[in-house]
Amino acid sequence: AYYLIYAITSVYIAVLIPSVFSLPQRGSFWQILLLLFFYLNACITFTFTWSNLIWKRETVFLLLLFFSPICLFFTGFSWPVSQAPWFWQWFSYIFPSTFGARAFINMNAAGADISSVSNEITALTVQTLCYYFIAAVMMSVENRIWKYRGKAQVHW
């Protein structure tokens, strides 16, 4: 369900909006779709991982508000990444938007093909695998905690 919703939204934003407003698109439609596939996988597993750590819904909005400008700087779109301190460069690797936006900018603005952004796609794949396994472990631990709490309540 997540993938279907995000895929429709992503195609709308990455493909239809630029064509409606006559923005230049140098990237191939199929290559951008392939990039979106890797990016969406990383984003979905990222949100599954963090959803286990965030218990209040209101916290998500505060985190989104706080991290949005930071993530914009990490993409290199508004500020050169090479000028950022090494800590912030490494911190940016937590977010899928860092690699996804860099690859999209290179493909759509500079006309790069999928092989030119292979480093970003590899990073998105590594993020997907890491976040998938972290989320699976966290869900397993959470299920065991709930199972233990349920058994403890039955015995009382």
JOFEN-V671638 format. One record per helix or strand. SS is the DSSP state (H for helix, E for strand). FROM is the first residue (numbers start at 1). LEN is the number of residues. If there is no record, write none. Layout:
((SS,FROM,LEN) (SS,FROM,LEN))
This chain:
((H,2,19) (H,29,23) (H,57,18) (H,81,3) (H,86,7) (H,96,13) (H,118,38))
